[in-house]
Amino acid sequence: MFTIQTIENQDEIVSYLQKEHLNPSSDMQQFMGLYEGGRLCGIGSLSLCKTKVYLNLVHCKEDAQTLKLALAKALLNMADLRGIQTVYGNNPELFGLYTQLRFKKDEDAYILSLAGYFTAEHK
C-alpha cells in the first residue's frame, strides 16, 4: 500500500535525492514523499522563486504515471490548503504531467489556478 505524506526529515530528503541522482535546488521548500511499507519510493517538491510557487520536482523510483499524478495532486492540495492560488511549472520532464493536471501553457511556463480546483466539478 502506498501512502503520501509531508517529509520533515532533511536527511531523508538529501539521501533520496543523492541516490536518484537528482539535483536539489535551494528554492525547494515543501517536500512530500511517496512511501510503500515505510520505504521512500518517490518525492515531490514545491519551490518558491521570488513571488511564484513552482511544481518542478515529481519523481518516483518506479516510472508509474499514476503514482506521479497522485504525488503531484497531493502537493497541489497542500499548496491550496496553505492559501496558494496559482502554481507554475517549467520542468520539461513534467510537461505531460502538467497537461494531465490541467495546467495551461503560457509563454514562459505552465500555470494552474487552484481556485476551485479541489471543490468544483471539472469537465
N, C-alpha and C positions, 0 to 999 in steps of 0.2 A: 504494500500500500504506500502510495506517495503522499507526502504532506508538504505544504509550503508555509514557511514562517520567516519572520524577520531574523536576520543573523546579527547578533550583538558581539560575538567573539571575533575580534580583529585578526587573531592568529589563524582562525579557521578560514577567514576570507583570503588572507595572504597565501596560505597553504594551497587552497584550491586554485587560485589564480596562477600560482607558480607551476603547479602540477599540470595544468591545462595550457600552459604557455600563453596566458592572456596578459596583456599589459595593463596594469591598473593605472587609472588616471587620478590625479589629485582632486578632481572635482566630483568623484564618485562619493555620494553622500549616504544613501539609504540602500541597504542590501537585503535581498530576500533569497532564501535558499530552498531548493527542492530536495527533499530528503526521502530516501527509501530505507526503511528499517533503521533509522538513526544515522545513515551514511549520506553525506552531502554529495549529490549527484548532479546538481545544477545550481546556477547562480544568476541573479539579475540585479541590476542597479539603476537607481535614478541619480542623475548628475545635475548639479546646479552650475550653470555657466552664465555669469553675470546675472541677468534677471529672468532667465529661462530655465525650465526643468526639462532635461532630456532623458529619454529611454534609449540608451545606446549599448547596453550590455544585457543580453539574454543568452545564456549558454547552458547546454545540457550535455553530459557525457554521452548519452545516447542521443543520436540525432533524430529525435522524435518531435515532429512539428506540434503535436498535441500537447506535449509537456512544455515546450517553449511558449505556446499560446497560453496555457494555464499560468505559467510563471509571469508572463507579461501582464495578463489580466490582474493578477494579484498585486503587482507593482502599480498598475493604474488605479486599482481600488484604494491602495494605500495613499497614493497621491490625492485622490478625490477626498478621502476622509480627512486629509490634512489641509484641505481648502485650496489645493492647486486646481486651477481652472483649465489650464492648457498645458499639454505635454508635446514636446518636439522630438524628432528623431532624425538623425543623419548618418547612421551607420549603414553603408552599402550592404553588409551581410544580413541586415534585418529588413530590407525594403519589402520583401514578400510578407513578412510578419506584420509590418506596419499596414499594409494593404488589408490583410485579414482582420486587423483590429479597427479598421475604418479610419485610419489616418488619411488626411488629404494631402496631396503633393503640392508644395508651394515652390517658389523659385529656389530657395536655399535649403529647405528641409521638409520633412513630413510633419503635419500638425494635426493634433487631435484635441477637440474641445471636450472636456469632461462634464460640461453642463448637461445633466440628464442622461449621461452615458450609462449609468447603472440603474436608473429608475424609470426611464422612458422605454417604451417598446420601439424597437428599430425594425425597419422594413428591409 
